Amino acid sequence: MDIYLKKAILHIIDRETGSPVFSQKELDLTKDFIRDFLQKKIQKISSAQTKTGHLAEDSDFAKSIQHFSDDFIVASEEIVTRWYEIYQESEEAPSADVFIVMYEIDTELYVALLKVNYRESYTHFVEADETGIENKLILNRAILGSKSQKADEAIAVNLRELSYELLEKKYEFSGKKEWYFSEKVIESVPAPSLEQNVKVIQKVAKQIGKKFETEEFDMVADLKEAVYDTIEEKGRLDHEMIAEKVFKENISAKMAFKEEVQEHGFVPEAIPVREVQEISEKKFGKQKFKLSNGIELIVPVDVYRNPDLIEFVNNPDGTISVMIKNVDEVLNRL
């Protein structure tokens, strides 16, 4: 994914001062380390935790987003002010830096808000006076995470379609944890994230499997493989395809599964996030087993599917044997 940065600005959110410190100048995008930092943060918006949706054209947030082409600095301040008016009402929401970035992907124009919370870290400080130089160890409370870490919260909006990808966190407001970003800032109900949808599927599949006396070990392995396959083939979760792969000829189990996942909040037509195949490869491309004797196995999906490489055998006494076959070499790593 090629990201062409067009404009960017940094605003400081210091909860102790009580108001944002707005920059009056854009970030210098000719500097490699700034471009690299922002591009990595934008790439990380797409994840298994990303929610998706569309802004209403008449919403205040959508109207503010549309101003970015006219005056980027003023529009960035406007959008951060709107966000901060709500954010500051939380008793626990931390100080952070907020980056507003305008960029292009495949000729489509986007605007992103990236909130990066501060972290504590130690560093040195050199102090000099008439008696000499003193090297001190100090605690810096405004350190940003590395470029490889995703933003703590973020939204990226396609300016033409008003579709968005959202990373949000729950914070406490008047003693109650809330998804404040979607509920109050953008006033939009996003589709569940890939991770949320998978949790619903896992929960319902285990309940249905138990009801129809399906071996949990086999069902969980089939479920993970089905999740991987449906994302690879369709770019999203397809509960009907998953039902077919997990419950096979059990028509009653398949029907019960399809009905109950939607009752539990699964959204079959959730908008896919960018690079969803890459996400599925990392998160669902391996089967992980922990055996009762303490042995742990991590098996790639393509290996798990091949009976010439690995086989699970049900023994007459109720135990399970795992046979690993045709291994050319065993590497022992520290």
RACOR-V867721 format. One record per residue. N is the residue number from 1. RES is the residue in one small letter. PHI is phi in whole degrees, 0 to 359 (none if undefined). Layout:
n | res | phi
N | RES | PHI
N | RES | PHI
//
This chain:
n | res | phi
1 | m | none
2 | d | 270
3 | i | 252
4 | y | 255
5 | l | 286
6 | k | 249
7 | k | 211
8 | a | 204
9 | i | 212
10 | l | 242
11 | h | 243
12 | i | 259
13 | i | 246
14 | d | 256
15 | r | 297
16 | e | 287
17 | t | 281
18 | g | 91
19 | s | 208
20 | p | 293
21 | v | 256
22 | f | 272
23 | s | 282
24 | q | 256
25 | k | 226
26 | e | 285
27 | l | 290
28 | d | 277
29 | l | 281
30 | t | 281
31 | k | 274
32 | d | 301
33 | f | 292
34 | i | 288
35 | r | 300
36 | d | 297
37 | f | 300
38 | l | 290
39 | q | 297
40 | k | 295
41 | k | 295
42 | i | 294
43 | q | 301
44 | k | 283
45 | i | 297
46 | s | 281
47 | s | 206
48 | a | 293
49 | q | 267
50 | t | 286
51 | k | 263
52 | t | 226
53 | g | 178
54 | h | 232
55 | l | 283
56 | a | 288
57 | e | 301
58 | d | 267
59 | s | 285
60 | d | 298
61 | f | 294
62 | a | 297
63 | k | 296
64 | s | 293
65 | i | 300
66 | q | 293
67 | h | 279
68 | f | 296
69 | s | 287
70 | d | 276
71 | d | 214
72 | f | 299
73 | i | 295
74 | v | 296
75 | a | 295
76 | s | 296
77 | e | 295
78 | e | 297
79 | i | 288
80 | v | 290
81 | t | 298
82 | r | 299
83 | w | 296
84 | y | 291
85 | e | 303
86 | i | 272
87 | y | 302
88 | q | 292
89 | e | 286
90 | s | 281
91 | e | 285
92 | e | 240
93 | a | 296
94 | p | 277
95 | s | 293
96 | a | 195
97 | d | 258
98 | v | 242
99 | f | 257
100 | i | 251
101 | v | 229
102 | m | 254
103 | y | 209
104 | e | 232
105 | i | 227
106 | d | 51
107 | t | 69
108 | e | 269
109 | l | 264
110 | y | 233
111 | v | 233
112 | a | 237
113 | l | 251
114 | l | 241
115 | k | 257
116 | v | 242
117 | n | 292
118 | y | 283
119 | r | 232
120 | e | 277
121 | s | 204
122 | y | 264
123 | t | 208
124 | h | 261
125 | f | 217
126 | v | 261
127 | e | 237
128 | a | 234
129 | d | 218
130 | e | 294
131 | t | 270
132 | g | 133
133 | i | 266
134 | e | 237
135 | n | 269
136 | k | 247
137 | l | 259
138 | i | 233
139 | l | 260
140 | n | 263
141 | r | 262
142 | a | 231
143 | i | 268
144 | l | 269
145 | g | 293
146 | s | 293
147 | k | 296
148 | s | 282
149 | q | 275
150 | k | 286
151 | a | 298
152 | d | 294
153 | e | 216
154 | a | 197
155 | i | 220
156 | a | 238
157 | v | 242
158 | n | 283
159 | l | 291
160 | r | 278
161 | e | 270
162 | l | 62
163 | s | 280
164 | y | 218
165 | e | 243
166 | l | 228
167 | l | 248
168 | e | 225
169 | k | 236
170 | k | 277
171 | y | 233
172 | e | 274
173 | f | 233
174 | s | 52
175 | g | 83
176 | k | 235
177 | k | 287
178 | e | 223
179 | w | 278
180 | y | 294
181 | f | 295
182 | s | 285
183 | e | 283
184 | k | 242
185 | v | 280
186 | i | 263
187 | e | 49
188 | s | 218
189 | v | 264
190 | p | 281
191 | a | 291
192 | p | 301
193 | s | 289
194 | l | 304
195 | e | 296
196 | q | 296
197 | n | 298
198 | v | 296
199 | k | 298
200 | v | 297
201 | i | 299
202 | q | 297
203 | k | 298
204 | v | 292
205 | a | 299
206 | k | 295
207 | q | 295
208 | i | 293
209 | g | 300
210 | k | 294
211 | k | 296
212 | f | 260
213 | e | 55
214 | t | 273
215 | e | 301
216 | e | 298
217 | f | 302
218 | d | 293
219 | m | 295
220 | v | 295
221 | a | 296
222 | d | 296
223 | l | 295
224 | k | 295
225 | e | 296
226 | a | 294
227 | v | 299
228 | y | 300
229 | d | 296
230 | t | 291
231 | i | 290
232 | e | 296
233 | e | 277
234 | k | 243
235 | g | 74
236 | r | 197
237 | l | 278
238 | d | 239
239 | h | 293
240 | e | 289
241 | m | 295
242 | i | 295
243 | a | 301
244 | e | 297
245 | k | 285
246 | v | 274
247 | f | 257
248 | k | 48
249 | e | 277
250 | n | 278
251 | i | 297
252 | s | 297
253 | a | 294
254 | k | 296
255 | m | 295
256 | a | 296
257 | f | 297
258 | k | 300
259 | e | 289
260 | e | 285
261 | v | 296
262 | q | 287
263 | e | 294
264 | h | 269
265 | g | 103
266 | f | 292
267 | v | 246
268 | p | 295
269 | e | 256
270 | a | 303
271 | i | 295
272 | p | 290
273 | v | 278
274 | r | 298
275 | e | 60
276 | v | 295
277 | q | 297
278 | e | 295
279 | i | 297
280 | s | 295
281 | e | 298
282 | k | 288
283 | k | 269
284 | f | 238
285 | g | 278
286 | k | 225
287 | q | 269
288 | k | 243
289 | f | 237
290 | k | 240
291 | l | 274
292 | s | 295
293 | n | 271
294 | g | 100
295 | i | 287
296 | e | 241
297 | l | 235
298 | i | 240
299 | v | 238
300 | p | 303
301 | v | 303
302 | d | 293
303 | v | 287
304 | y | 300
305 | r | 285
306 | n | 261
307 | p | 294
308 | d | 281
309 | l | 249
310 | i | 211
311 | e | 216
312 | f | 254
313 | v | 247
314 | n | 277
315 | n | 277
316 | p | 302
317 | d | 275
318 | g | 93
319 | t | 277
320 | i | 239
321 | s | 255
322 | v | 251
323 | m | 252
324 | i | 258
325 | k | 240
326 | n | 52
327 | v | 267
328 | d | 279
329 | e | 206
330 | v | 244
331 | l | 255
332 | n | 251
333 | r | 248
334 | l | 285
//
